[in-house]
């Protein structure tokens, strides 16, 4: 049995794929100490891991203080979180021994902690992976007219980290992508853009989809025979009353059964009259519903896209932010769905898009092909197989 230090940021998209991994690690005899924010304590504890937390409000405040206009500002924000996260983690594990560390690929303190603690490191990548070359190319595109003071801030922050923790930061790539000797990527090489560019230190294990550990108040028998259309904008960009009303206009009183998840920050009563063919909930057990779904209208987050395709569901992707436009592009590339723009979307466009995807068999065929690829790839079982192979290589 080895002791594992697992450290992760604070959003569903980064936490959920690790749930099955942690369960599997624990079932194979590993002792896992998992750092996250308080909101995920119960979910992680149910895996059998020991949970410790850092202050999410201070973390978010520090991250945002880096700025939001340029990619380098966000990287500076990640570096500003070091003063919140690293002292807290080091204090809470003082005197303890760990055999290796698993850190989120976009959690700026992960690679730093691995170096400070001198632990063999594994990166957990819940989005598309990036090589240093692809990241540098992206930085070039986003670095046009970056004010000099932002660049200076990056350099001063790297000097601060070096002085405080004796760790060298050689590039923005190290902060933003947290490279490690082993990177677990929760998709397939086929779905990953330029998948052939990644060497064998990247293990594409496919979507990590595990059994929900909480009981949800949703009656699945109401939809099992109806092949519903499922609509969700995920957990971050879901405060979209106008969009939900547009869905009512586009698809209300049609022959389709519609399941719509609106998140916990929107009141169902704010939506006005709900068409009789709609089932609207603040929370929906997504993976359970997707098993019966004929079409998924999604924001295109990595988790949601992976889960839809894992069950062979064609997608209409309406990207909101972050990596979602890239993910939407990959869905279009493989023929498993289409992409729409939220800003100009009309009820007619949405209705026509739904009819188009449901009427063309090619979308179902492409979704079925990627489903086979995803389900064959192994998910969290394969992830833990790769972790144990890594342990063997490092005599852990």
Secondary structure, DSSP 8 states (H G I E B T S, - for coil): --EEEEE--SSHHHHHHHHHHHHHHHHTT-EEEEEE-GGGHHHHHTTT-EEEE--HHHHHHHHHTT-SSSHHHHHHHHHHTHHHHHHHHHHHTTT---SEEEEETT-TTHHHHHHHHT-EEEEEE-S----HHHHHHHHHHH-TT--HHHHHHHHHHHHHHHHHH------HHHHHH---SEEEESS-TTTSTTGGG--TTEEE--------SS-----GGGTTTT--EEEE-TTTS---HHHHHHHHHHHTTSSS-EEEE--TTS-GGGG-S--TTEEEES---HHHHHTT-SEEEE---HHHHHHHHHTT--EEE---STTHHHHHHHHHHTTSEEE--TTT--HHHHHHHHHHHHH-HHHHHHHHHHHHHHHHS-HHHHHHHHHHHHHHHTT-
